[in-house]
């Protein structure tokens, strides 16, 4: 079987994990769970040379330094440097156009945490096998809670070994529908992880979004190599519509498939999710940095320097990062991105 | 009537308002409520030249710099520099021995907040009038809540205009007794504010603690002046038993009296008390320093630099002071003095 080429997408601004994550140092490049950064973990998960080719990373100039520093040691890795941000359809098209028609890409966001690497690898193989048969495959992440912040995949008929057609893509539901989805067992979270044969992906993109394909082709044709970097042509690239791969391709193709993945996945979408992704002590507290906790339960403390002393709190998050300090309830974590400090970075 | 001489006591270590209050910069010298420090407020309250003589401050070498800096502008103020800490009986004896027999002293701790200066002045005059008749007068601070952290005065028969004998001194009660005291209306908090004619005080001290009086006399007799400072003799002073004026004198004398004082008093004994002493905004929040509060009620934020963003909390205190950050519930405020940071200063 052909080796899978990881296509790792690094974008995003990261206001929801402010103040630890800043515009200049966003989520993928921080060691949020364990010692590895989320980006490093993403690369490492898809680095077994028996199954994977070296990765292609698609990022912008703003994060190029972070990417290259954290890629060091990964022989053969390439970086596509986007001259501007044009969402995932364009980013994936660039990578696809740099690969042979029969390569199988595994598209991975770089800002997720996956606790169970073996489950990831096994889902990746199943997805790649379906992709080789020209299915456009999403990872269907097993829903654990009635999340209203994710899109869902409705599972259709079984195909191949362990795969399914996608019966329907569902936008972020309200709580009631999310609860129905969870109870039914037929819905999975759409985590933005995909496997495509490049030829199949480009064919579907050309059918449903010919303008994106054409502009991406032009940007690649007139781009330039610079060592391991590839710079698409800025003018051509700027003409591309900014659209997600879900809207541009997945929701339009008749070849959408999914493989179930139960792998301890989290998008670390806010401080609540980050707390839950970390292992707690016997009181459920998670401490990173100097701290003393008295009569606390399920408290997350993260400090880059000062000692944090906490008394009597439960389900509270305290983050110290330079000249910014955040103290929030678990419920308040979803409002962090709207704080002045997060907005005016 | 003779002018009253304020005798201002500056001791204490201040772990309960850690980390804002530190061993090297304790509570009296911090602007905890409003712009004035507690010490400055204590001096200012007793500075009306129509009623008060210049103050005598009794302090240790550790806080001498703070005292002299914050006393500047108070013409005629004197400072007695204790070579070691020997509690309030000794401190008051030193001041008494430096004054004429017929002077009336008003003994004031320097780490209390009093919101109503006019009520203070009026209680001071009433106390001084009784002191001139050789009563040993405590301020009986109107009890507002069933505090278990204070001693109480049980009101006896009326004397003079608006004064009472003290029927009984009561040690810190348990909650049930504190509630009974509050309900009865016959008990007041003992806030450690006293008025004495020096001759009367020294006579009672000599009767009940002759050794303290004798050693204090020796320390003053062989002490030395240095500008506005007076240094008692260290060797003589070191021989003095460390005892509070309550134990040494007030609980033994038959001349104990009290004047009721309802003056917005707080000993600012912990962060809970400090929060309550400050005026809140329409949500009850109190902010000092840079902060953004979202969905918060009755939250106190005090920061010496970093911005503090707080979401969704109620009755929580956040203090940022250099390399120490404290986050506590109101109930937890009483445990602050036991934190590692507060203990190992």
HADDOCK unambig.tbl for C-alpha pairs under 7 A between the chains (distance, minus, plus):
assign (segid A and resid 306 and name CA) (segid B and resid 323 and name CA) 4.27 0.50 0.50
assign (segid A and resid 306 and name CA) (segid B and resid 324 and name CA) 5.35 0.50 0.50
assign (segid A and resid 306 and name CA) (segid B and resid 325 and name CA) 6.70 0.50 0.50
assign (segid A and resid 307 and name CA) (segid B and resid 323 and name CA) 6.19 0.50 0.50
assign (segid A and resid 307 and name CA) (segid B and resid 324 and name CA) 5.01 0.50 0.50
assign (segid A and resid 307 and name CA) (segid B and resid 325 and name CA) 6.04 0.50 0.50
assign (segid A and resid 308 and name CA) (segid B and resid 324 and name CA) 6.18 0.50 0.50
assign (segid A and resid 308 and name CA) (segid B and resid 325 and name CA) 4.68 0.50 0.50
assign (segid A and resid 308 and name CA) (segid B and resid 326 and name CA) 5.87 0.50 0.50
assign (segid A and resid 309 and name CA) (segid B and resid 325 and name CA) 6.09 0.50 0.50
assign (segid A and resid 309 and name CA) (segid B and resid 326 and name CA) 4.80 0.50 0.50
assign (segid A and resid 309 and name CA) (segid B and resid 327 and name CA) 6.18 0.50 0.50
assign (segid A and resid 310 and name CA) (segid B and resid 326 and name CA) 5.94 0.50 0.50
assign (segid A and resid 310 and name CA) (segid B and resid 327 and name CA) 4.71 0.50 0.50
assign (segid A and resid 310 and name CA) (segid B and resid 328 and name CA) 5.51 0.50 0.50
assign (segid A and resid 311 and name CA) (segid B and resid 327 and name CA) 6.44 0.50 0.50
assign (segid A and resid 311 and name CA) (segid B and resid 328 and name CA) 4.56 0.50 0.50
assign (segid A and resid 311 and name CA) (segid B and resid 329 and name CA) 6.37 0.50 0.50
assign (segid A and resid 311 and name CA) (segid B and resid 332 and name CA) 5.44 0.50 0.50
assign (segid A and resid 312 and name CA) (segid B and resid 328 and name CA) 6.21 0.50 0.50
assign (segid A and resid 312 and name CA) (segid B and resid 329 and name CA) 5.69 0.50 0.50
assign (segid A and resid 312 and name CA) (segid B and resid 332 and name CA) 5.61 0.50 0.50
assign (segid A and resid 313 and name CA) (segid B and resid 328 and name CA) 6.97 0.50 0.50
assign (segid A and resid 313 and name CA) (segid B and resid 329 and name CA) 6.57 0.50 0.50
assign (segid A and resid 323 and name CA) (segid B and resid 306 and name CA) 4.27 0.50 0.50
assign (segid A and resid 323 and name CA) (segid B and resid 307 and name CA) 6.20 0.50 0.50
assign (segid A and resid 324 and name CA) (segid B and resid 306 and name CA) 5.36 0.50 0.50
assign (segid A and resid 324 and name CA) (segid B and resid 307 and name CA) 5.01 0.50 0.50
assign (segid A and resid 324 and name CA) (segid B and resid 308 and name CA) 6.18 0.50 0.50
assign (segid A and resid 325 and name CA) (segid B and resid 306 and name CA) 6.70 0.50 0.50
assign (segid A and resid 325 and name CA) (segid B and resid 307 and name CA) 6.04 0.50 0.50
assign (segid A and resid 325 and name CA) (segid B and resid 308 and name CA) 4.69 0.50 0.50
assign (segid A and resid 325 and name CA) (segid B and resid 309 and name CA) 6.09 0.50 0.50
assign (segid A and resid 326 and name CA) (segid B and resid 308 and name CA) 5.89 0.50 0.50
assign (segid A and resid 326 and name CA) (segid B and resid 309 and name CA) 4.80 0.50 0.50
assign (segid A and resid 326 and name CA) (segid B and resid 310 and name CA) 5.94 0.50 0.50
assign (segid A and resid 327 and name CA) (segid B and resid 309 and name CA) 6.17 0.50 0.50
assign (segid A and resid 327 and name CA) (segid B and resid 310 and name CA) 4.71 0.50 0.50
assign (segid A and resid 327 and name CA) (segid B and resid 311 and name CA) 6.45 0.50 0.50
assign (segid A and resid 328 and name CA) (segid B and resid 310 and name CA) 5.50 0.50 0.50
assign (segid A and resid 328 and name CA) (segid B and resid 311 and name CA) 4.57 0.50 0.50
assign (segid A and resid 328 and name CA) (segid B and resid 312 and name CA) 6.19 0.50 0.50
assign (segid A and resid 328 and name CA) (segid B and resid 313 and name CA) 6.97 0.50 0.50
assign (segid A and resid 329 and name CA) (segid B and resid 311 and name CA) 6.38 0.50 0.50
assign (segid A and resid 329 and name CA) (segid B and resid 312 and name CA) 5.67 0.50 0.50
assign (segid A and resid 329 and name CA) (segid B and resid 313 and name CA) 6.57 0.50 0.50
assign (segid A and resid 332 and name CA) (segid B and resid 311 and name CA) 5.44 0.50 0.50
assign (segid A and resid 332 and name CA) (segid B and resid 312 and name CA) 5.59 0.50 0.50
